[in-house]
Amino acid sequence: MIKKNYTGSARRARNIIWNAAGRYDFDPPFMAFFSNGHPDQYFNMVAGLVQKWLDMDRLWDFFQSYGGDRRADEFDDYLWLGLENCVYEKELPERPILEALRCERGERFFAEQQQLSRQQMEYQSMPVLTQQEYRWAGVCGRRGPLLTPREKRIAEALRFSGALDTDGVLDAMRSFLQGFFRFTPGESAETRHRATPLAKLLFKHEHRRRDRLLVRVGTGEGDHPKAMQQRHAGLGRHVGPGPEDEAYVRAVFGRCCLTDSEMRILENELCVGDDGLCRLWVTRGESTDTQDRDALEVRESASRQKKLNEAFRSEHATMVAGSVRALSTRIDTIFSSCFKHLPEPARAGRIRPEAAYRLPVLNDAAVFLKDGEETEPELCVDLLLDASQSRMHSQEVLATEGYIIARSLEKLRIPVRVCAFRSIRSYTVLEILKDWKQSDCEGLMRYFAGGWNRDGLAVETLGRLDDGAVLRDRQHILLVLTDGSPNDSTPLPSSGLLLEREYEGEAAVRSAQDAVRRLREKGVRVGAVFHGNTSHLENVHRIYGHAYVRIQKANQLAQGVSDLLLMLLRELRQD
């Protein structure tokens, strides 16, 4: 429920915390947000009251002590329920209105649960959700869930008393984790499981699960109501991917469609600078045999999502067909206007008034204009879909929109390639959903979201996947469907003795901006179709300049994409 987040609505959240704490000279280590990115007023007040009544620095050290454990998010949710009860009892005598605010927060909890999407429900921690529901049902006078004896003991243990001081709260938190999870904060999973070979295997599995495709739901500000967002694990030296990571990527996405030598050349050229700790994987989704349960779980989820994508397109078949007609018609009109024959001087045709004097004075009859021989240049279009975790809320919509764009271009016999990209375990994976020579666009229904997004590396990689038979003598346009928020778990390489920087925020935007610039210098026209929060609009402008359109509703797709293509084609004409 509570996590670090310093973007978007963070300023409002911080002000709420400062007001509750009664001081304004500290940087809050925790902030609270609802799933739509709006600040959670009550829990930000709780964070401020913890600062007021307890020693937050010592509490923060405790939270940090288990920050690397795969259950860290779950532990946070439990312990903040305990802290909420403690500071509520401390503050209530001084601030009676707190009772009404608490009840209002409880009602908001039940309203939020009713609005959760299917994907968000899958990513809820059900034990935590049960405790939250029990807590807020008691606050609001509702009938709570039936608890098992163990769940009842957990609920009672999370009622930290308002009489506790900082030492008492720390003892209660430590006892809770040890008593119910056999977890001692500060002790690494590797240390706990060092005794036996089986324990070592469990540790290896636990460590791998920290950065997997299916992750727990985030609670920071997303890019849309009900958006999902991941968070970075924290500072520390990044360990590059090993053979087990490559095996996992292969098991999930299928074998790489490039040869080993081609991949070495590609990585030597692109996995440098900001992307020096990364690897690449290009696949057509050809599955391989695997016994990896995590990989099999992802495959099953992807298979379910494909059926949902197909069902969504079928339910909106009329809208899809209309959008394809509208977009293809608009594109055809644009081509007719942008690539009509250019005029050239002639002895007959339309008079050029500014040159008419040349006929009697210089006896030059070439003072007329006629349509020239220049023909419309041939084009090919790449469509790149952000398939990171932040797109979980709109997978069916994005798959259908990609289908509409690709189908519209195919109707005009314009070669189009469609790829989805995401990053996992330091690998930036490009999954080819439709290749140049395929006229069938059904592969786009395989689109599913998960992982991180390293936009700059993905854009440059796609620009280097050059099929000479298609790209030769053609103008190349790249359209990126993006949320404008590059974010990856693999950090930027360190410089000298400095700590590595996370690939997020300002650094990630600058890296993506540089990648787009380098691609444009090679003659590729790059534009963006933006789906996202207004707070990320500035990121899109910085990365893509003026070459982007924002799509908020499905009926805006034909107009937006055609306007973007017109913008890029005009740039081609000016060159």
C-alpha positions as CSV (number, residue, x, y, z in Angstrom):
1,M,0.0,0.0,0.0
2,I,2.8,2.4,0.8
3,K,6.0,2.8,-1.2
4,K,8.5,5.3,-2.3
5,N,7.3,7.4,-5.2
6,Y,8.4,10.9,-6.1
7,T,6.7,11.5,-9.4
8,G,3.4,12.9,-10.5
9,S,1.2,13.5,-7.4
10,A,4.1,13.1,-5.0
11,R,4.2,16.8,-4.1
12,R,0.6,16.7,-2.9
13,A,1.3,13.5,-0.9
14,R,4.4,15.1,0.7
15,N,2.4,18.1,1.8
16,I,-0.2,15.9,3.5
17,I,2.6,14.1,5.3
18,W,4.2,17.3,6.4
19,N,1.0,18.8,7.6
20,A,0.2,15.6,9.7
21,A,3.8,15.6,11.1
22,G,3.7,19.3,11.9
23,R,7.1,19.8,10.4
24,Y,8.4,20.5,6.9
25,D,12.2,19.8,7.1
26,F,12.3,16.1,6.1
27,D,12.0,14.0,3.0
28,P,9.3,11.3,3.6
29,P,10.7,7.8,3.0
30,F,7.1,6.5,2.3
31,M,4.2,7.9,0.4
32,A,0.7,6.4,-0.3
33,F,-1.2,6.4,-3.5
34,F,-4.4,4.9,-4.8
35,S,-4.2,2.7,-7.9
36,N,-5.1,5.7,-10.1
37,G,-2.1,7.7,-8.9
38,H,-4.0,10.0,-6.6
39,P,-2.6,10.5,-3.2
40,D,-4.2,8.5,-0.4
41,Q,-5.0,11.2,2.1
42,Y,-5.5,9.0,5.1
43,F,-2.4,6.9,4.8
44,N,-0.3,9.8,4.0
45,M,-1.6,11.3,7.2
46,V,-0.6,8.1,8.9
47,A,2.9,8.4,7.5
48,G,3.1,11.9,8.8
49,L,1.8,10.8,12.3
50,V,4.5,8.1,12.4
51,Q,7.0,10.8,11.8
52,K,5.4,12.8,14.6
53,W,5.1,10.1,17.3
54,L,7.9,7.7,16.5
55,D,11.5,7.7,15.4
56,M,11.0,7.2,11.6
57,D,14.8,6.9,11.0
58,R,14.9,3.8,13.1
59,L,11.8,2.4,11.6
60,W,13.2,3.0,8.1
61,D,16.3,1.1,9.0
62,F,14.0,-1.8,10.0
63,F,12.2,-1.6,6.7
64,Q,15.5,-1.6,4.9
65,S,16.7,-4.6,6.7
66,Y,14.3,-6.9,4.6
67,G,14.2,-4.7,1.5
68,G,15.9,-7.4,-0.6
69,D,13.5,-10.2,0.3
70,R,11.0,-11.2,-2.3
71,R,8.2,-10.8,0.3
72,A,9.2,-7.2,1.1
73,D,6.1,-5.6,-0.4
74,E,3.8,-8.0,1.5
75,F,5.7,-7.3,4.8
76,D,5.3,-3.6,4.2
77,D,1.5,-3.9,3.8
78,Y,1.2,-5.9,7.0
79,L,3.4,-3.7,9.1
80,W,1.7,-0.5,8.0
81,L,-1.6,-1.9,9.1
82,G,0.1,-2.2,12.5
83,L,1.5,1.3,12.4
84,E,-1.8,2.7,11.4
85,N,-3.5,1.4,14.5
86,C,-0.7,2.6,16.7
87,V,-0.6,6.2,15.6
88,Y,-4.4,6.3,15.3
89,E,-4.8,5.6,19.0
90,K,-2.0,8.1,19.8
91,E,-3.5,10.9,17.7
92,L,-7.2,10.4,18.3
93,P,-7.4,12.3,21.6
94,E,-5.8,15.4,19.9
95,R,-7.6,15.0,16.6
96,P,-11.1,13.6,17.0
97,I,-11.8,14.1,13.3
98,L,-9.4,11.2,12.6
99,E,-12.2,8.8,13.4
100,A,-14.3,10.1,10.5
101,L,-11.3,10.1,8.2
102,R,-10.5,6.6,9.1
103,C,-14.1,5.4,8.4
104,E,-14.0,7.3,5.1
105,R,-10.8,5.5,4.2
106,G,-12.4,2.2,5.0
107,E,-15.3,2.9,2.7
108,R,-12.9,3.9,-0.1
109,F,-11.1,0.5,0.3
110,F,-14.3,-1.4,-0.5
111,A,-15.1,0.9,-3.4
112,E,-11.6,0.4,-4.8
113,Q,-12.0,-3.4,-4.5
114,Q,-15.1,-3.4,-6.6
115,Q,-13.3,-1.5,-9.4
116,L,-10.2,-3.7,-9.6
117,S,-9.6,-5.2,-13.0
118,R,-9.1,-8.9,-13.4
119,Q,-5.3,-8.5,-13.8
120,Q,-5.1,-6.5,-10.6
121,M,-7.0,-9.1,-8.6
122,E,-4.6,-11.7,-9.8
123,Y,-1.7,-9.6,-8.5
124,Q,-3.2,-9.0,-5.0
125,S,-1.6,-10.8,-2.1
126,M,-4.7,-12.6,-0.8
127,P,-3.5,-13.0,2.8
128,V,-2.8,-9.2,3.0
129,L,-6.1,-8.4,1.3
130,T,-7.9,-10.5,3.9
131,Q,-6.3,-8.6,6.7
132,Q,-7.1,-5.3,5.1
133,E,-10.7,-6.3,4.5
134,Y,-11.0,-7.4,8.1
135,R,-9.5,-4.2,9.4
136,W,-11.7,-1.8,7.3
137,A,-14.8,-3.9,7.9
138,G,-14.4,-3.4,11.6
139,V,-13.8,0.3,11.2
140,C,-16.9,0.8,9.0
141,G,-19.2,-1.5,10.9
142,R,-19.4,-4.0,8.1
143,R,-19.5,-7.7,8.3
144,G,-15.9,-8.8,7.8
145,P,-14.5,-12.0,6.2
146,L,-14.4,-15.3,8.1
147,L,-10.9,-15.8,9.4
148,T,-9.0,-19.0,10.2
149,P,-7.4,-19.2,13.6
150,R,-4.0,-18.2,12.2
151,E,-5.6,-15.2,10.4
152,K,-7.3,-14.2,13.7
153,R,-3.9,-14.2,15.5
154,I,-2.4,-12.1,12.7
155,A,-5.2,-9.6,12.9
156,E,-4.8,-9.3,16.6
157,A,-1.0,-9.0,16.3
158,L,-1.4,-6.1,13.9
159,R,-3.3,-4.0,16.4
160,F,-0.2,-2.3,17.6
161,S,-1.1,-0.4,20.8
162,G,-1.0,3.3,20.9
163,A,0.9,3.0,24.2
164,L,4.0,1.7,22.4
165,D,7.0,3.8,21.9
166,T,9.5,3.3,19.1
167,D,11.3,0.5,20.9
168,G,7.9,-1.2,21.5
169,V,6.8,-0.8,17.9
170,L,10.1,-2.3,16.6
171,D,9.8,-5.2,19.0
172,A,6.2,-5.8,17.8
173,M,7.3,-5.6,14.1
174,R,10.2,-8.0,14.7
175,S,8.0,-10.4,16.7
176,F,5.3,-10.4,14.0
177,L,7.7,-11.3,11.2
178,Q,9.5,-14.0,13.3
179,G,6.3,-15.4,14.7
180,F,4.2,-15.7,11.5
181,F,6.8,-15.9,8.8
182,R,9.9,-17.3,10.6
183,F,11.8,-14.3,9.2
184,T,14.5,-12.4,10.9
185,P,15.0,-8.9,9.4
186,G,18.6,-8.3,8.3
187,E,19.3,-12.0,7.7
188,S,19.6,-12.8,4.0
189,A,17.7,-15.6,2.3
190,E,21.1,-17.1,1.4
191,T,22.2,-17.1,5.1
192,R,19.0,-18.7,6.2
193,H,19.1,-21.5,3.7
194,R,22.8,-22.3,3.7
195,A,22.6,-25.5,5.7
196,T,21.5,-28.1,3.0
197,P,21.6,-28.5,-0.7
198,L,17.8,-28.3,-0.8
199,A,17.9,-25.0,1.1
200,K,20.4,-23.7,-1.5
201,L,18.1,-24.6,-4.3
202,L,15.2,-22.8,-2.5
203,F,17.4,-19.7,-2.2
204,K,18.3,-19.8,-5.8
205,H,14.6,-20.1,-6.7
206,E,13.7,-17.3,-4.3
207,H,16.4,-14.9,-5.6
208,R,15.3,-15.6,-9.2
209,R,11.7,-14.7,-8.4
210,R,12.6,-11.2,-7.4
211,D,12.9,-10.2,-11.0
212,R,10.4,-12.3,-12.9
213,L,7.8,-11.5,-15.5
214,L,4.8,-11.9,-13.1
215,V,5.3,-9.6,-10.1
216,R,3.2,-8.3,-7.2
217,V,1.0,-5.4,-7.9
218,G,2.6,-2.0,-7.4
219,T,1.0,0.9,-5.6
220,G,2.8,3.9,-7.0
221,E,1.4,6.3,-9.4
222,G,0.6,4.5,-12.6
223,D,0.0,5.9,-16.1
224,H,-3.8,5.4,-16.0
225,P,-6.6,4.5,-13.6
226,K,-5.9,0.9,-12.5
227,A,-2.4,1.0,-13.9
228,M,0.3,-1.4,-12.7
229,Q,3.8,-0.2,-11.9
230,Q,7.0,-1.9,-10.7
231,R,9.6,-0.6,-8.4
232,H,13.4,-0.9,-8.2
233,A,14.8,-3.1,-5.5
234,G,17.3,-0.5,-4.3
235,L,20.9,0.5,-4.6
236,G,23.7,-2.0,-5.0
237,R,26.0,-3.6,-7.6
238,H,24.1,-5.1,-10.5
239,V,25.0,-8.6,-11.3
240,G,24.7,-9.3,-15.0
241,P,22.5,-12.1,-16.4
242,G,23.7,-15.6,-16.3
243,P,22.9,-18.8,-18.1
244,E,19.9,-19.4,-16.0
245,D,18.5,-16.0,-17.0
246,E,19.0,-16.8,-20.7
247,A,17.3,-20.1,-20.2
248,Y,14.3,-18.4,-18.5
249,V,14.0,-15.9,-21.3
250,R,14.1,-18.6,-23.9
251,A,11.6,-20.7,-22.0
252,V,9.1,-17.8,-21.7
253,F,9.5,-16.1,-25.2
254,G,10.9,-18.9,-27.4
255,R,14.2,-19.3,-29.1
256,C,16.1,-16.3,-30.6
257,C,15.5,-15.9,-34.3
258,L,19.0,-14.5,-35.0
259,T,22.2,-16.5,-35.1
260,D,24.7,-16.4,-32.4
261,S,27.1,-14.3,-34.6
262,E,24.3,-11.9,-35.5
263,M,23.4,-11.4,-31.8
264,R,27.0,-10.8,-30.9
265,I,27.3,-8.1,-33.6
266,L,24.0,-6.5,-32.4
267,E,24.9,-6.5,-28.7
268,N,28.4,-5.2,-29.4
269,E,26.9,-2.3,-31.3
270,L,24.0,-1.5,-29.0
271,C,24.7,-2.8,-25.5
272,V,27.1,0.0,-24.7
273,G,27.0,3.3,-22.8
274,D,23.7,3.5,-20.9
275,D,22.8,0.0,-21.9
276,G,26.2,-1.6,-21.1
277,L,24.8,-4.0,-18.5
278,C,22.0,-5.3,-20.8
279,R,21.5,-8.2,-23.2
280,L,19.2,-8.5,-26.2
281,W,16.8,-11.2,-27.3
282,V,14.8,-11.2,-30.6
283,T,12.2,-13.9,-31.0
284,R,9.2,-14.9,-33.1
285,G,7.6,-16.6,-30.2
286,E,8.5,-20.2,-31.2
287,S,8.1,-22.1,-27.9
288,T,10.6,-24.5,-26.5
289,D,10.3,-27.4,-24.1
290,T,10.8,-26.3,-20.4
291,Q,10.2,-27.6,-16.9
292,D,10.5,-24.1,-15.4
293,R,7.3,-23.5,-13.4
294,D,7.7,-19.8,-13.5
295,A,8.0,-19.9,-17.3
296,L,5.1,-22.2,-17.7
297,E,3.0,-19.9,-15.5
298,V,3.8,-17.0,-17.8
299,R,3.0,-19.0,-20.9
300,E,-0.4,-20.0,-19.4
301,S,-1.1,-16.3,-18.6
302,A,-0.1,-15.3,-22.1
303,S,-2.4,-17.9,-23.6
304,R,-5.3,-16.7,-21.5
305,Q,-4.5,-13.1,-22.6
306,K,-4.5,-14.1,-26.2
307,K,-8.1,-15.4,-25.8
308,L,-9.1,-12.2,-24.1
309,N,-7.6,-10.1,-26.9
310,E,-9.5,-12.1,-29.5
311,A,-12.7,-12.0,-27.5
312,F,-12.4,-8.2,-27.2
313,R,-11.8,-7.7,-30.9
314,S,-14.7,-10.0,-31.7
315,E,-17.0,-8.0,-29.3
316,H,-16.0,-4.8,-31.0
317,A,-15.9,-6.1,-34.5
318,T,-18.0,-3.3,-35.9
319,M,-15.8,-0.6,-34.4
320,V,-12.6,-2.4,-35.5
321,A,-13.8,-2.7,-39.1
322,G,-14.9,0.9,-39.1
323,S,-11.6,2.1,-37.7
324,V,-9.7,0.1,-40.3
325,R,-11.7,1.7,-43.1
326,A,-11.4,5.1,-41.7
327,L,-7.6,4.9,-41.1
328,S,-6.8,3.3,-44.5
329,T,-8.9,5.9,-46.2
330,R,-7.1,8.7,-44.4
331,I,-3.7,7.3,-45.1
332,D,-4.5,6.8,-48.8
333,T,-5.6,10.5,-49.0
334,I,-2.4,11.6,-47.3
335,F,-0.3,9.7,-49.8
336,S,-2.3,11.2,-52.7
337,S,-1.6,14.7,-51.4
338,C,1.9,14.2,-50.2
339,F,3.3,12.2,-53.0
340,K,1.6,13.7,-56.1
341,H,3.9,14.4,-59.0
342,L,6.1,17.4,-58.5
343,P,5.9,20.2,-61.1
344,E,8.9,20.9,-63.4
345,P,9.6,23.6,-66.0
346,A,8.1,23.0,-69.4
347,R,7.4,24.7,-72.8
348,A,3.6,24.3,-72.2
349,G,1.3,24.0,-69.2
350,R,0.7,26.5,-66.4
351,I,2.4,29.8,-66.7
352,R,4.9,30.9,-64.1
353,P,4.2,34.6,-63.7
354,E,7.6,35.4,-62.1
355,A,9.4,33.9,-65.2
356,A,7.1,35.2,-67.9
357,Y,9.5,38.0,-68.8
358,R,12.0,35.4,-70.1
359,L,9.9,34.5,-73.1
360,P,10.1,37.9,-75.0
361,V,13.4,39.0,-73.5
362,L,15.5,35.9,-73.6
363,N,13.4,33.9,-76.1
364,D,13.1,31.2,-73.4
365,A,9.9,29.2,-73.8
366,A,10.4,27.1,-70.6
367,V,8.2,29.5,-68.5
368,F,5.5,27.0,-67.9
369,L,5.0,24.2,-65.3
370,K,3.8,20.6,-65.8
371,D,3.6,17.5,-63.6
372,G,7.0,16.0,-63.3
373,E,8.1,12.4,-63.4
374,E,8.9,12.0,-59.7
375,T,6.8,9.3,-58.2
376,E,5.6,8.5,-54.7
377,P,8.5,7.0,-52.7
378,E,8.0,3.5,-51.3
379,L,7.5,3.2,-47.6
380,C,7.7,0.6,-44.9
381,V,6.5,1.0,-41.3
382,D,7.6,-0.5,-38.1
383,L,5.1,-0.6,-35.2
384,L,6.6,-1.1,-31.7
385,L,4.3,-1.8,-28.8
386,D,5.3,-1.2,-25.2
387,A,4.5,-4.5,-23.5
388,S,5.7,-3.7,-20.0
389,Q,3.9,-4.2,-16.7
390,S,2.4,-0.7,-16.8
391,R,0.2,-1.8,-19.8
392,M,-1.5,-4.5,-17.7
393,H,-4.7,-2.4,-17.5
394,S,-5.2,-2.1,-21.3
395,Q,-3.8,-5.2,-23.0
396,E,-6.9,-6.0,-25.0
397,V,-7.2,-2.4,-26.1
398,L,-3.5,-2.1,-27.2
399,A,-3.6,-5.4,-29.0
400,T,-6.7,-4.2,-30.9
401,E,-5.3,-0.8,-31.7
402,G,-2.1,-2.4,-33.0
403,Y,-4.2,-4.7,-35.2
404,I,-6.2,-1.7,-36.6
405,I,-3.0,0.2,-37.6
406,A,-1.3,-2.9,-39.1
407,R,-4.4,-4.0,-41.0
408,S,-4.9,-0.5,-42.4
409,L,-1.4,-0.3,-43.7
410,E,-1.7,-3.8,-45.2
411,K,-4.8,-2.8,-47.1
412,L,-2.7,-0.2,-48.9
413,R,0.1,-2.8,-49.5
414,I,2.5,-0.9,-47.3
415,P,4.9,-3.4,-45.6
416,V,4.5,-3.3,-41.8
417,R,6.3,-5.1,-39.1
418,V,4.9,-5.3,-35.5
419,C,7.0,-6.0,-32.4
420,A,6.3,-5.9,-28.7
421,F,9.1,-5.1,-26.3
422,R,9.7,-5.5,-22.6
423,S,12.7,-6.1,-20.4
424,I,13.3,-8.9,-17.9
425,R,16.4,-10.1,-16.1
426,S,18.6,-7.6,-17.9
427,Y,17.3,-8.8,-21.3
428,T,15.4,-6.4,-23.6
429,V,13.2,-8.8,-25.5
430,L,11.7,-7.9,-28.9
431,E,8.9,-10.3,-29.8
432,I,8.0,-10.1,-33.5
433,L,4.2,-10.4,-33.7
434,K,4.0,-9.8,-37.5
435,D,6.8,-9.8,-40.0
436,W,7.2,-7.7,-43.1
437,K,6.1,-10.4,-45.5
438,Q,3.1,-11.5,-43.5
439,S,-0.2,-10.2,-44.7
440,D,-2.0,-11.8,-41.7
441,C,-2.2,-9.6,-38.6
442,E,-3.5,-12.3,-36.3
443,G,-0.1,-12.5,-34.5
444,L,-1.0,-9.2,-32.7
445,M,-3.5,-11.1,-30.6
446,R,-0.4,-12.7,-28.9
447,Y,0.3,-9.4,-27.2
448,F,0.5,-9.5,-23.4
449,A,2.1,-7.2,-20.8
450,G,4.7,-7.9,-18.2
451,G,8.2,-6.9,-17.2
452,W,9.9,-3.5,-17.5
453,N,10.6,-1.2,-20.5
454,R,13.9,0.0,-21.7
455,D,12.6,2.2,-24.5
456,G,15.9,3.5,-25.9
457,L,17.5,0.1,-26.4
458,A,14.3,-1.4,-27.9
459,V,13.9,1.5,-30.4
460,E,17.5,1.3,-31.5
461,T,17.4,-2.5,-31.8
462,L,14.4,-2.5,-34.0
463,G,16.0,0.2,-36.2
464,R,19.0,-2.2,-36.7
465,L,16.9,-5.2,-37.6
466,D,17.4,-4.5,-41.3
467,D,15.8,-6.8,-43.9
468,G,17.5,-5.6,-47.0
469,A,14.8,-7.2,-49.2
470,V,12.2,-4.9,-47.6
471,L,14.1,-1.8,-46.6
472,R,16.1,-1.3,-49.7
473,D,15.1,1.9,-51.5
474,R,12.2,2.4,-49.0
475,Q,11.7,5.2,-46.6
476,H,11.5,3.7,-43.1
477,I,9.0,5.0,-40.5
478,L,8.9,3.7,-36.9
479,L,5.8,4.3,-34.7
480,V,6.0,3.5,-31.0
481,L,2.9,2.9,-28.9
482,T,4.2,4.2,-25.5
483,D,3.2,5.4,-22.1
484,G,6.2,7.8,-22.0
485,S,7.7,6.3,-18.8
486,P,10.8,4.2,-19.5
487,N,11.7,2.2,-16.4
488,D,14.0,-0.9,-16.1
489,S,15.4,-2.9,-13.2
490,T,18.8,-3.1,-14.9
491,P,20.6,0.1,-13.8
492,L,22.8,2.5,-15.8
493,P,26.5,1.5,-15.6
494,S,28.5,3.1,-12.9
495,S,31.2,5.7,-13.7
496,G,34.4,5.1,-11.8
497,L,33.6,4.5,-8.1
498,L,30.2,6.0,-8.2
499,L,27.1,3.9,-7.5
500,E,25.0,2.7,-10.3
501,R,22.0,4.8,-11.2
502,E,18.6,3.3,-11.7
503,Y,17.1,3.4,-15.2
504,E,14.1,5.6,-14.4
505,G,13.0,9.2,-14.3
506,E,15.3,11.8,-15.8
507,A,18.1,9.4,-16.7
508,A,15.9,7.0,-18.5
509,V,14.1,9.8,-20.5
510,R,17.5,11.2,-21.5
511,S,18.7,7.8,-22.6
512,A,15.6,7.2,-24.7
513,Q,15.9,10.6,-26.2
514,D,19.5,10.0,-27.3
515,A,18.5,6.6,-28.8
516,V,15.7,8.2,-30.9
517,R,18.1,11.0,-32.0
518,R,20.7,8.5,-33.2
519,L,18.0,6.5,-35.1
520,R,16.8,9.7,-36.8
521,E,20.3,10.6,-37.9
522,K,20.3,7.3,-39.8
523,G,17.3,8.3,-41.7
524,V,14.5,6.5,-39.8
525,R,11.5,8.7,-39.1
526,V,10.4,8.0,-35.5
527,G,7.0,9.0,-34.0
528,A,5.0,8.1,-31.0
529,V,1.4,7.2,-30.3
530,F,1.0,8.2,-26.6
531,H,-1.3,6.4,-24.2
532,G,-0.6,7.6,-20.7
533,N,-0.9,10.0,-17.8
534,T,-0.6,13.8,-18.4
535,S,2.4,13.8,-16.0
536,H,4.3,11.8,-18.6
537,L,3.5,14.1,-21.5
538,E,6.6,16.1,-21.1
539,N,8.7,12.9,-21.3
540,V,7.1,12.1,-24.6
541,H,7.8,15.6,-25.9
542,R,11.5,15.3,-24.8
543,I,12.0,11.9,-26.4
544,Y,10.1,12.3,-29.7
545,G,10.0,16.1,-30.1
546,H,6.8,17.2,-31.9
547,A,6.4,13.8,-33.6
548,Y,3.7,12.3,-31.4
549,V,0.0,12.2,-30.9
550,R,-2.0,11.4,-27.8
551,I,-4.8,8.8,-28.0
552,Q,-7.2,8.7,-25.1
553,K,-10.2,7.0,-26.8
554,A,-10.5,4.4,-29.4
555,N,-12.4,6.7,-31.8
556,Q,-9.4,9.0,-31.8
557,L,-7.1,6.4,-33.3
558,A,-7.7,7.0,-37.1
559,Q,-7.4,10.7,-36.8
560,G,-4.3,10.6,-34.5
561,V,-2.3,8.0,-36.4
562,S,-3.1,9.6,-39.8
563,D,-2.0,13.0,-38.4
564,L,1.2,11.5,-37.1
565,L,2.0,9.9,-40.5
566,L,1.2,13.1,-42.3
567,M,3.7,14.9,-40.0
568,L,6.4,12.3,-40.7
569,L,5.8,12.2,-44.4
570,R,6.1,16.0,-44.6
571,E,9.5,15.6,-43.0
572,L,10.5,13.2,-45.7
573,R,9.5,15.6,-48.4
574,Q,11.5,18.4,-46.8
575,D,14.7,16.2,-46.9
